[in-house]
Amino acid sequence: VPILFAVCLSLASAQCPNFFTKINNLLTSILNNKSLDNMANTLVTYAKQDLSLQQAFDKEYNCFIVEKRTDCLPYKLAAGVPVTQYLSLMATATGALNCVLDTGYTYEQAIKDLKTPMFNIWTPVYQTLRTKAVTMMKNKKTDAEIKNQCCTLANSAITKALLQKTITTAKNKITVKKVWDCAAKYLPQVANPQYKLYTW
């Protein structure tokens, strides 16, 4: 789920102040322009390769989970986080991961439970951005122009309702109470407290 969010949100950049403000208000105030711009450059590269959301996800999954490289989207996201917040973010991420793994829930089970429903939610958004990026690339537009235009589209497409739908769907698909307890415990430490997290 974090990788999917990263891929879909990464078209925001320093050139997209309105969307950056929206992400601060809707999702989290931890990210800054550098974080988002780092990821935007990655996604423009994916768009030039005309990758689907599935293909982009697979690349990031292999990078971060399988190969354990440090040039993956999660690290690019963290690169712009101030040091004081970075330490807190890493502590939260480690705590959440250990909490989930202690339940016996695995990456493989998470992929099995969440991949299809998350793709169903986010593919329409991603595909709109991808189509625009590919068209602009064919028309010889610059990376900056592509990012700006996609930012405008993302600003309209990514809403509180969409993010709540993502959370609600994840809760419904994760049927292990202890796993969702971990999510409900740690998500408020990084996300804005305006979403219904549910309890069992």
C-alpha positions as MATLAB code, in Angstrom:
seq = 'VPILFAVCLSLASAQCPNFFTKINNLLTSILNNKSLDNMANTLVTYAKQDLSLQQAFDKEYNCFIVEKRTDCLPYKLAAGVPVTQYLSLMATATGALNCVLDTGYTYEQAIKDLKTPMFNIWTPVYQTLRTKAVTMMKNKKTDAEIKNQCCTLANSAITKALLQKTITTAKNKITVKKVWDCAAKYLPQVANPQYKLYTW';
ca = [
       0.000    0.000    0.000;
       2.749    2.558    0.789;
       4.403    1.776   -2.545;
       1.114    2.306   -4.368;
       0.601    5.600   -2.592;
       4.137    6.658   -3.417;
       3.761    5.875   -7.087;
       0.451    7.691   -7.370;
       1.412   10.737   -5.336;
       4.833   11.156   -6.869;
       3.715   13.418   -9.691;
       3.515   16.233   -7.176;
       6.660   18.350   -7.148;
       8.188   21.662   -6.188;
       6.503   23.007   -9.314;
       3.090   22.027   -7.921;
       2.559   24.158   -4.802;
      -1.220   23.781   -4.853;
      -1.003   20.005   -4.835;
       1.744   20.053   -2.221;
      -0.568   22.075    0.028;
      -3.387   19.644   -0.678;
      -1.249   16.644    0.322;
      -0.315   18.453    3.528;
      -3.982   18.978    4.299;
      -5.309   15.618    3.096;
      -2.613   13.117    3.936;
       0.507   14.151    5.825;
       2.669   17.158    6.633;
       5.868   15.094    6.739;
       6.541   15.321    3.003;
       8.188   18.374    1.479;
       8.939   19.629   -2.019;
      12.234   17.756   -2.274;
      10.601   14.437   -1.381;
       7.844   14.889   -3.928;
      10.147   16.184   -6.641;
      12.474   13.197   -6.219;
       9.546   10.871   -6.758;
       8.113   12.938   -9.597;
      11.310   12.428  -11.546;
      11.001    8.670  -11.037;
       7.442    8.581  -12.274;
       8.236   10.681  -15.340;
      10.820    8.028  -16.166;
       8.143    5.342  -15.804;
       5.795    7.350  -18.007;
       8.432    7.645  -20.714;
       8.691    3.864  -20.614;
       4.858    3.705  -20.807;
       4.703    1.408  -17.782;
       1.375    0.367  -16.307;
       0.703    0.742  -12.589;
       1.318   -3.002  -12.268;
       4.720   -2.679  -13.947;
       5.678    0.368  -11.889;
       4.639   -1.423   -8.706;
       6.633   -4.525   -9.651;
       9.741   -2.421  -10.240;
       9.442   -0.759   -6.853;
       8.568   -3.992   -5.056;
      11.635   -5.717   -6.496;
      13.818   -2.722   -5.673;
      12.661   -2.273   -2.087;
      11.599   -5.741   -0.915;
      13.540   -8.228   -3.052;
      16.800   -6.455   -3.906;
      16.765   -4.150   -0.845;
      18.335   -1.304   -2.815;
      18.505    2.272   -1.555;
      17.426    4.005   -4.781;
      13.762    2.976   -4.443;
      10.775    5.291   -4.052;
      10.467    4.942   -0.253;
      14.048    6.182    0.142;
      13.474    9.016   -2.313;
      10.417    9.942   -0.307;
      12.438    9.994    2.915;
      15.290   11.983    1.348;
      13.459   15.278    1.737;
      12.183   14.714    5.262;
      13.919   16.930    7.872;
      16.308   15.024   10.130;
      14.169   15.399   13.251;
      11.081   14.132   11.445;
      13.079   11.453    9.617;
      14.122    9.790   12.865;
      10.535    9.823   14.070;
       9.321    8.500   10.712;
      11.819    5.638   10.735;
      10.894    4.744   14.310;
       7.223    4.673   13.343;
       7.898    2.601   10.212;
      10.028    0.122   12.156;
       7.466   -0.132   14.920;
       4.633   -0.715   12.454;
       6.597   -3.341   10.525;
       7.592   -5.232   13.659;
       4.030   -5.035   14.947;
       2.681   -6.611   11.762;
       5.412   -9.237   11.446;
       4.876  -10.283   15.073;
       1.355  -11.351   14.089;
       2.774  -13.786   11.538;
       1.398  -11.728    8.658;
       3.848  -11.678    5.732;
       4.591   -9.474    2.723;
       3.241  -12.254    0.551;
      -0.054  -12.330    2.450;
      -0.333   -8.550    2.256;
       0.171   -8.645   -1.504;
      -2.410  -11.421   -1.839;
      -4.992   -9.545    0.238;
      -4.443   -5.991   -0.950;
      -2.896   -5.832   -4.404;
      -6.025   -6.326   -6.517;
      -8.376   -4.080   -4.498;
      -5.764   -1.317   -4.259;
      -5.106   -1.513   -7.982;
      -8.839   -1.287   -8.639;
      -8.948    1.988   -6.704;
      -5.773    3.626   -7.988;
      -5.445    2.418  -11.587;
      -7.988    4.932  -12.988;
      -6.053    7.792  -11.367;
      -2.681    6.492  -12.481;
      -3.892    5.740  -16.006;
      -5.140    9.304  -16.456;
      -1.741   10.656  -15.449;
       0.122    8.073  -17.516;
      -1.888    8.822  -20.664;
      -1.298   12.551  -20.276;
       2.416   12.068  -19.644;
       2.897    9.759  -22.631;
       0.964   12.097  -24.939;
       2.966   15.121  -23.821;
       6.215   13.211  -24.206;
       5.287   12.342  -27.804;
       4.593   16.039  -28.345;
       8.147   16.838  -27.200;
       7.112   18.503  -23.951;
       9.713   18.883  -21.220;
       9.739   16.909  -17.982;
       8.789   20.099  -16.124;
       5.773   20.636  -18.380;
       4.724   17.007  -17.962;
       4.956   17.212  -14.178;
       3.005   20.448  -14.060;
       0.159   19.119  -16.179;
      -0.032   15.837  -14.301;
      -0.014   17.763  -11.047;
      -3.146   19.589  -12.146;
      -4.847   16.285  -12.926;
      -3.728   14.715   -9.650;
      -4.957   17.738   -7.723;
      -8.475   17.006   -8.949;
      -8.314   13.213   -8.794;
      -6.839   12.624   -5.337;
      -9.484   13.486   -2.763;
     -10.303   12.787    0.861;
     -13.015   10.394   -0.326;
     -10.498    8.430   -2.409;
      -8.069    8.153    0.489;
     -10.848    7.090    2.861;
     -11.945    4.475    0.329;
      -8.379    3.155    0.284;
      -8.323    2.834    4.075;
     -11.790    1.282    4.260;
     -10.983   -1.236    1.532;
      -7.718   -2.214    3.215;
      -9.522   -2.783    6.510;
     -12.136   -4.955    4.827;
      -9.515   -7.068    3.050;
      -7.212   -7.544    6.033;
      -9.181  -10.038    8.091;
      -6.629  -10.504   10.878;
      -7.608   -8.265   13.791;
      -4.076   -7.901   15.184;
      -2.772   -6.712   11.808;
      -5.383   -3.987   11.541;
      -4.721   -3.025   15.165;
      -1.136   -2.282   14.078;
      -2.345   -0.084   11.232;
      -4.801    1.769   13.468;
      -2.040    2.344   16.020;
       0.721    3.631   13.745;
      -1.060    5.330   10.837;
      -2.166    8.339   12.935;
       1.497    8.990   13.753;
       2.224    9.915   10.129;
      -1.173   10.736    8.612;
      -3.522   13.593    9.334;
      -6.216   12.577   11.872;
      -9.264   13.029    9.665;
      -9.936    9.483    8.500;
     -12.042    6.730    9.999;
      -9.694    3.866   10.867;
     -12.350    1.543   12.326;
     -12.108   -0.907   15.175;
     -13.117   -4.540   15.448;
];
